[in-house]
Amino acid sequence: MQLGNLTLQSPICLASAPWQLEGAGYERLGAIFTRTVTMEPRPGRYEAGIWQVADQTLLNATNMRTESAEILVQEHLSGLLRYGVPVLVSVTAPGIPGFRKIARFLHREAGSQIAGVEVYITCPETGRGTDITPKFVRDATEAVRNELGPDAAVVVKLPPWPDHIRGLALGAQEGSASALAATNILKALHLPDDATAPPLVGGLSGEALRPVALRCVYELAHDELLTLPIFGTGGIFTAGHVVDYLRVGASAVQIASGEWLAPGLTARLAAECENLKPETVATTWKS
Ligand SMILES: Cc1cc2nc3c(=O)[nH]c(=O)nc-3n(C[C@H](O)[C@H](O)[C@H](O)COP(=O)(O)O)c2cc1C
């Protein structure tokens, strides 16, 4: 996949998640996307907030705890860079000035080390779907792009909303994104067996998300105005799932739940897909 000036060596990437990387084989990956960081750390639960609610399906009820960009740069970045593959830092902020500030910080403190930034636009602090408009996406993307400069990769990660994803993606394209990622987690609720326990509210990922994310990628890839390459993200556990995303128009994929449930899966799939050429995967359909 061509990501701005970068050519990814593999279409298989680690998605944004709290990786404490020990991963054998990660040098085979196309890229590593870090956990999302904010300018100021946000409280919340971490591992204790991640629940398996169905087969290969997770509910992330961490309340989106984040570490600061400063901690990422000081404590985690060198560990992520040791695999020698491009590292993109996932960022979020409650508004446009916040995106500008965190991008400026990363450019100043780590600009020569990182390949770029992934923009997580569904900021949990605002959190309401109505706040996430094409204009918001365009302005957030543009703010990040202006701080990082023309050579950095800016990937915009979109929510799993098939009816609305096109407008948001056009906003990202107008804001000079290098690529799109579809999708992030889907807001969901799980009722524990114990009827006295409160419902778990969070974001759904894994197997249950895949059909929705595939539809989102399909919508983006088959739009005549959208030209950005797409990372397909959601429910990838096998090489067959990778091919499914390529068939609907993704150029590469990101994996989170699969790696969480079976550490090392991403590297194994990268090895398995070594000879897979995304551009040769058939995208013709019989109706
Ligand atoms: C444990 C866990 C933590 C995650 N943390 C983040 C995060 O910090 N930032 C982000 O943008 N997405 C995060 N995600 C979402 C994933 O990057 C991905 O978009 C989503 O889970 C769909 O892919 P999957 O089905 O392979 O998990 C997380 C997912 C999981 C399972």
The ligand as an SDF file (V2000), in Angstrom:
LIG
                    3D

 31 33  0  0  0  0  0  0  0  0999 V2000
   -8.4940   -3.8640   23.3740 C   0  0  0  0  0  0  0  0  0  0  0  0
   -8.7600   -2.8120   22.3500 C   0  0  0  0  0  0  0  0  0  0  0  0
   -8.2900   -1.5180   22.5210 C   0  0  0  0  0  0  0  0  0  0  0  0
   -8.4900   -0.5450   21.5420 C   0  0  0  0  0  0  0  0  0  0  0  0
   -7.9740    0.7060   21.7100 N   0  0  0  0  0  0  0  0  0  0  0  0
   -8.1180    1.6230   20.7090 C   0  0  0  0  0  0  0  0  0  0  0  0
   -7.5190    2.9040   20.8070 C   0  0  0  0  0  0  0  0  0  0  0  0
   -6.8340    3.2430   21.7730 O   0  0  0  0  0  0  0  0  0  0  0  0
   -7.7230    3.7670   19.7790 N   0  0  0  0  0  0  0  0  0  0  0  0
   -8.4340    3.4480   18.6400 C   0  0  0  0  0  0  0  0  0  0  0  0
   -8.5660    4.2610   17.7220 O   0  0  0  0  0  0  0  0  0  0  0  0
   -9.0060    2.2300   18.5350 N   0  0  0  0  0  0  0  0  0  0  0  0
   -8.8520    1.3350   19.5220 C   0  0  0  0  0  0  0  0  0  0  0  0
   -9.4190    0.1080   19.3920 N   0  0  0  0  0  0  0  0  0  0  0  0
  -10.2070   -0.1830   18.1830 C   0  0  0  0  0  0  0  0  0  0  0  0
   -9.3630   -0.9380   17.1640 C   0  0  0  0  0  0  0  0  0  0  0  0
   -8.2470   -0.2100   16.7660 O   0  0  0  0  0  0  0  0  0  0  0  0
  -10.1960   -1.3090   15.9240 C   0  0  0  0  0  0  0  0  0  0  0  0
  -10.5550   -0.1520   15.2260 O   0  0  0  0  0  0  0  0  0  0  0  0
  -11.4810   -2.0560   16.2550 C   0  0  0  0  0  0  0  0  0  0  0  0
  -11.3460   -2.8200   17.4280 O   0  0  0  0  0  0  0  0  0  0  0  0
  -11.9170   -2.9630   15.1090 C   0  0  0  0  0  0  0  0  0  0  0  0
  -10.9120   -3.9000   14.7980 O   0  0  0  0  0  0  0  0  0  0  0  0
  -10.9040   -5.3940   15.4390 P   0  0  0  0  0  0  0  0  0  0  0  0
  -12.2590   -5.9810   15.1980 O   0  0  0  0  0  0  0  0  0  0  0  0
   -9.7650   -6.0830   14.7580 O   0  0  0  0  0  0  0  0  0  0  0  0
  -10.6740   -5.2060   16.8880 O   0  0  0  0  0  0  0  0  0  0  0  0
   -9.2330   -0.8740   20.3690 C   0  0  0  0  0  0  0  0  0  0  0  0
   -9.7270   -2.1780   20.2180 C   0  0  0  0  0  0  0  0  0  0  0  0
   -9.4980   -3.1370   21.1790 C   0  0  0  0  0  0  0  0  0  0  0  0
  -10.0410   -4.5240   20.9620 C   0  0  0  0  0  0  0  0  0  0  0  0
  1  2  1  0
  2  3  1  0
  2 30  2  0
  3  4  2  0
  4  5  1  0
  4 28  1  0
  5  6  2  0
  6  7  1  0
  6 13  1  0
  7  8  2  0
  7  9  1  0
  9 10  1  0
 10 11  2  0
 10 12  1  0
 12 13  2  0
 13 14  1  0
 14 15  1  0
 14 28  1  0
 15 16  1  0
 16 17  1  0
 16 18  1  0
 18 19  1  0
 18 20  1  0
 20 21  1  0
 20 22  1  0
 22 23  1  0
 23 24  1  0
 24 25  2  0
 24 26  1  0
 24 27  1  0
 28 29  2  0
 29 30  1  0
 30 31  1  0
M  END
$$$$
